[in-house]
Amino acid sequence: MLIIPVRGDKIRTKDDSEYKYVTSYSSLKSEPAVYVKPAGIDSFVLFDQIVEINGVKVEYDSTSKVFNSLGPIKRKFN
């Protein structure tokens, strides 16, 4: 399944940091990213750093700029 992170998703990065809440999508220097809200501070995470969305492993496809999900992802909104 092809997906991208959306508002409300939890993500984990390559350095094992977990971000509890994605706030929005952004494109920084032609690379897609998401803004996240860890502990009240807005920061961003590039797509190529994300390895897990809502507890499900994902693989980033740099040519299409989306993720291949390695399992079903549960979300409030699809």
C-alpha positions as CSV (number, residue, x, y, z in Angstrom):
1,M,0.0,0.0,0.0
2,L,1.3,3.5,-0.9
3,I,0.9,6.1,1.8
4,I,2.2,9.4,3.1
5,P,2.2,10.6,6.7
6,V,-1.0,12.7,7.6
7,R,-2.1,14.9,10.5
8,G,-2.3,12.9,13.7
9,D,0.1,10.1,12.7
10,K,2.9,9.0,15.0
11,I,6.3,8.5,13.3
12,R,9.6,6.9,14.2
13,T,12.9,7.9,12.5
14,K,16.1,6.1,11.6
15,D,17.8,7.5,14.8
16,D,15.0,5.8,16.9
17,S,13.3,9.2,17.8
18,E,9.5,9.0,18.1
19,Y,7.3,11.9,17.3
20,K,3.8,11.6,18.7
21,Y,1.9,14.0,16.4
22,V,2.4,15.0,12.7
23,T,0.9,18.5,12.3
24,S,1.3,19.1,8.5
25,Y,3.1,18.3,5.3
26,S,5.9,20.5,3.8
27,S,8.3,20.5,1.0
28,L,11.8,21.7,1.9
29,K,14.4,22.2,-0.9
30,S,12.4,19.8,-3.2
31,E,12.5,17.1,-0.5
32,P,9.1,16.2,1.2
33,A,8.9,16.6,5.0
34,V,6.3,16.7,7.8
35,Y,6.1,19.1,10.6
36,V,5.9,17.3,14.0
37,K,5.1,18.4,17.5
38,P,7.3,16.7,20.1
39,A,6.9,18.2,23.6
40,G,5.3,21.4,22.3
41,I,8.1,22.4,19.9
42,D,7.4,22.4,16.2
43,S,10.1,20.9,14.1
44,F,10.3,19.0,10.8
45,V,11.3,15.5,9.7
46,L,12.3,14.6,6.1
47,F,10.6,11.7,4.5
48,D,13.8,9.8,4.0
49,Q,14.4,9.7,7.8
50,I,11.0,8.0,8.6
51,V,11.0,4.2,9.1
52,E,7.7,3.7,10.9
53,I,4.2,5.2,10.8
54,N,1.7,4.4,13.5
55,G,3.7,1.4,14.6
56,V,4.0,-0.1,11.1
57,K,7.3,-0.4,9.2
58,V,7.5,1.6,6.0
59,E,10.0,2.0,3.2
60,Y,10.5,5.3,1.5
61,D,10.5,5.4,-2.4
62,S,12.5,8.4,-3.4
63,T,11.3,8.3,-7.0
64,S,7.6,8.6,-6.3
65,K,8.1,10.4,-2.9
66,V,5.7,8.1,-1.0
67,F,6.1,5.2,1.4
68,N,5.4,1.5,0.8
69,S,3.7,0.1,3.9
70,L,4.7,-3.3,5.2
71,G,1.4,-3.8,6.8
72,P,-2.1,-2.2,7.4
73,I,-2.0,1.2,9.0
74,K,-4.7,2.2,11.4
75,R,-5.7,5.8,11.2
76,K,-8.6,8.0,12.4
77,F,-9.0,9.3,8.8
78,N,-7.9,7.5,5.6
